[in-house]
Amino acid sequence: MEPIVGIDFGTCNSCVAAVVGKQVCALPDDGRTTLPSVFAMSDGREILGFAAKMQIISNPYQTVTGIKRILGRPYDSPEVQRLKREASFEIFRGDDGGVRVRAEHLVLTPVEISARIIRHLRKVAEQNLGEPVRRAVISVPAHFGDAQRNATKQAAELAKLEVIRLLNEPTASALAYSLRDWGKRRIAVFDLGGGTFDLTLMNVEDRFFEARATDGDSYLGGTDFDYEIVRWLVRRFREAEGVNLGTDRTALLRLKLAAERAKIELSEAHETLIDLPAIASATRGGMHLSETLRRDQLEQMCRPYVDRCLEICERTLAAAQTTVHQIDEVILVGGQSRMPLVARSVRDFFGKESRADVLGDEVVAIGAAAQGYALGSAVPPLPSREGGAKHRAGSRPPSREVRPPPGQAQVQADDAVLLLDVLPMTIGLEGPDDTFVPLLLRNETLPAETRHVINVAETERGTLRFRVLQGEGHRASENVPVGELVLEGVETDSSGRAKVELRFRVDANGLLQVRAWDRASGTRSFVTLESPLPGTPSRAGAGR
Ligand code: AMP
């Protein structure tokens, strides 16, 4: 079987893993298994990962970080507008209305930048495995909607990877942990990363994994904690020196890096010194910033974010009609959950200690690779490509010996794993007067399918249009557009009425497909789901 790698494409860091022998291994690049999700241009050259992150201070305007935060988001969305305010690189609206990022002479979409990072991970895997890699399971935050999932898939495809499955990150973590220790239990996966938060409740029984409920926030993560420190530093400096660093992009970037470093140090130490020589520009006399930050101060600043996470935990438990006492095990994942305040708050909330860090930052990629292994026997082999893989993974050893990095716990792959995920957000149609007609409800087990019959008094020359939305708002305007359904060739009866049956299906990846039948004639109507994101292809012909 050709290798199917597991890719954790993260906001801050990414990781690629694969099954070698029967052991799941995170694959290193130059000895390191987590690679910064950073893309940069330097003197006309594209650079990625560590090399890109290293030069961020000297080359801030051409260095792109945190692109996952805006992947699959429309230009006017709060996520894009917020990153535009915070980022040192240029984000603007393209001619087609979509999001564009400039790095030197290149103008790229978030999908194209993500594709470069994913391609880098594919190459790391190929170097380690010694053979071409053409398939992957890619993890996504559990609450990613249809547009973000599609954008992730497109990015992988641009990076020449066929996506066998989009797997929710918390599910991947739960799988990685359970492969080490089978048994019947209810698990809560608390996943607080650099950019997003998810809570997922799962039932595990033998090799059967069933997600019960999931909820999260796509703009709640470690970066928010960093900006709290940045705002505090800006305020202190203004009070002491009368200079506003908040309008100086280079200073802000340095503050952001120093804030993150201080935050991480405060997970171990009780106080830390933030020392930034010549933080204000030379015209202001090269003023220095030197501040001591204590852990209790940091905890006070960040408590509202932790409280928001706990509110989401309560909501998710209520949705699954579960109480904290019914949860047997809590798994903490995501770099930001290493903060003592987070670990303590989660322990107090669930009333038990969590399992954390056994598998480190690689846990999501390991779970994704394990799922790839389990799915491997079910997917047909790819046709061989000129210059492509001539050997089967099982018949040829990797070019270098691949071992888990020192300290990484052992995880054995298992091909009998069965995994059922849930729909992260309700999907429905926009009705008259800003109403929302829910069709597939949040937390339904995937794949999920429903039918909906539409009776209309007239069509526009045989064409009908409906807006498909995703979210929990009662009003259509409170939800996020998934796309516009366009039905063509709809037949009307003698009184001009049309009756169309729509079938909505969300597959195991959380991606929506729609089919349409003309009830009068029994024929299928041609239906397309036009993306709300300019520059993104429609899912044309979905109804045939
Ligand atoms: P992830 O997206 O899971 O890679 O998490 C990245 C986030 O975790 C970033 O915001 C990091 O600053 C944060 N992080 C990593 N290690 C620690 C630590 N020891 N203490 C606090 N935050 C951390």
Boltz pocket constraint, residues with backbone or C-beta under 6 A from the ligand:
constraints:
  - pocket:
      binder: B
      contacts: [[A, 10], [A, 11], [A, 12], [A, 13], [A, 192], [A, 193], [A, 194], [A, 195], [A, 221], [A, 222], [A, 223], [A, 260], [A, 263], [A, 264], [A, 267], [A, 333], [A, 334], [A, 335], [A, 336], [A, 337], [A, 338], [A, 339], [A, 361]]
      max_distance: 6.0
